Amino acid sequence: MSPELPSSLLREGLGLLVTTGAPLFAAALVVGLLVGVLQAATQINDPAAGFLPRAATAVLVCWLAGPWMADRLAGFLASAITRMSGHG
């Protein structure tokens, strides 16, 4: 294992975290903003009215993009293990 491998893996892992987490966080942000505007317009400040749409959106995004996310993360893990063992 070379001395620069851990920092390389860390950099690649953080980049992968950003790309796989972006759809989830972007959807939650958009829904949160829409719910916030709706709550401000109607003056309904119930915490459940803000949480439930975001939670439902997160579940929906995980259901739709979950296989893609898991595939990317599994590929990175397999690559990292191969590189750390010295065969890659």
Phi, psi and omega per residue, in radians:
M1 nan 2.208 -3.118
S2 -1.375 2.745 -3.119
P3 -1.127 -0.474 -3.115
E4 -1.529 -0.088 -3.113
L5 -1.096 -0.797 3.139
P6 -1.050 -0.732 3.138
S7 -1.205 -0.605 3.089
S8 -1.138 -0.780 3.109
L9 -1.121 -0.681 3.114
L10 -1.105 -0.778 3.135
R11 -1.094 -0.803 3.130
E12 -1.150 -0.669 3.127
G13 -1.137 -0.707 3.110
L14 -1.184 -0.668 3.064
G15 -1.099 -0.718 3.104
L16 -1.145 -0.679 3.103
L17 -1.060 -0.712 3.124
V18 -1.145 -0.799 -3.080
T19 -1.242 -0.612 3.141
T20 -1.424 -0.462 3.133
G21 -1.526 -0.302 -3.068
A22 -1.031 -0.781 -3.139
P23 -1.066 -0.688 -3.134
L24 -1.153 -0.842 -3.106
F25 -1.222 -0.629 3.119
A26 -1.147 -0.765 3.128
A27 -1.122 -0.745 3.124
A28 -1.130 -0.635 3.116
L29 -1.152 -0.807 -3.122
V30 -1.108 -0.814 3.138
V31 -1.140 -0.679 3.100
G32 -1.080 -0.722 3.103
L33 -1.157 -0.748 3.118
L34 -1.104 -0.744 3.121
V35 -1.163 -0.660 3.108
G36 -1.106 -0.752 3.097
V37 -1.127 -0.755 3.124
L38 -1.097 -0.728 3.116
Q39 -1.161 -0.651 3.119
A40 -1.189 -0.638 -3.123
A41 -1.265 -0.617 -3.092
T42 -1.728 -0.117 -3.111
Q43 1.028 0.569 3.022
I44 -1.697 1.991 -3.078
N45 -2.013 0.673 3.096
D46 -1.341 2.214 -3.139
P47 -1.042 -0.593 3.136
A48 -1.167 -0.537 3.132
A49 -1.191 -0.390 3.080
G50 -1.616 -0.553 -3.069
F51 -1.401 -0.770 -3.038
L52 -1.068 -0.768 3.097
P53 -1.119 -0.670 3.107
R54 -1.165 -0.714 3.122
A55 -1.141 -0.738 3.119
A56 -1.133 -0.669 3.095
T57 -1.135 -0.744 3.126
A58 -1.085 -0.738 3.108
V59 -1.120 -0.750 -3.138
L60 -1.111 -0.772 3.130
V61 -1.144 -0.709 3.100
C62 -1.130 -0.623 3.128
W63 -1.212 -0.716 -3.113
L64 -1.359 -0.789 -3.052
A65 -1.749 -0.035 -3.103
G66 -1.000 -0.810 3.114
P67 -1.070 -0.689 3.099
W68 -1.118 -0.778 3.126
M69 -1.084 -0.814 -3.125
A70 -1.115 -0.661 3.115
D71 -1.123 -0.775 3.121
R72 -1.114 -0.767 -3.130
L73 -1.176 -0.697 3.107
A74 -1.153 -0.681 3.092
G75 -1.104 -0.722 3.097
F76 -1.136 -0.742 3.138
L77 -1.089 -0.771 3.123
A78 -1.107 -0.729 3.114
S79 -1.127 -0.738 -3.131
A80 -1.134 -0.731 3.133
I81 -1.125 -0.744 3.114
T82 -1.092 -0.776 -3.131
R83 -1.167 -0.646 -3.140
M84 -1.252 -0.507 3.140
S85 -1.353 -0.219 3.076
G86 1.606 0.124 -3.132
H87 -1.685 0.030 -3.042
G88 -1.989 nan nan
